[in-house]
């Protein structure tokens, strides 16, 4: 299976499990950007077609082309020009209504689910802090700095001959046998709240925090000392700040 097909399959899986188009594309952005222009166009067409059919089914109405009519320009709506056909689109459009181009999603910023206003030490994660994930009773340790990443960091497991690989590959830690999905967990840095947020990427076997399973699309704040469980694989969470040695 080639890279565009893998991206499309992951997109469909996320959408079928309740993730919005924007959230799914944000997760898959690191795999979409390197694709050639000739590969992006059919991928965008396939995604748009899938979304169109899904909307028809959901609405239970007669078939219609969601891209048939140009949106009406209004004073209270922000617009962006399609770089291909130069038509005006809503700033949060996923695809150009006219030519179907996959719009620039690199600047999308999702709704902030919450911020930490209590200033608890276990929540705090500054620009110089380091996140360490450890698999207990093994030598597997992963050092992360999500505050320096331009996109979300994806945790899962790689598989042979697949183009989509997570930023943190748990394969060597037994991820395959312990029920870790290819794209299982997403973590991202909230600079305003100085915290790390994470959520389940609609994995097959779920994400648990101290034994409690996250609901699909539920966003949590990661804390120093947390215990995460991806399927049956356990990760211990530790934050290290300037002046503290990472050991």
Order of alpha helices (4+ residues) and beta strands (2+ residues): alpha-alpha-alpha-beta-beta-beta-beta-beta-beta-beta-beta-beta-beta-beta-beta-beta
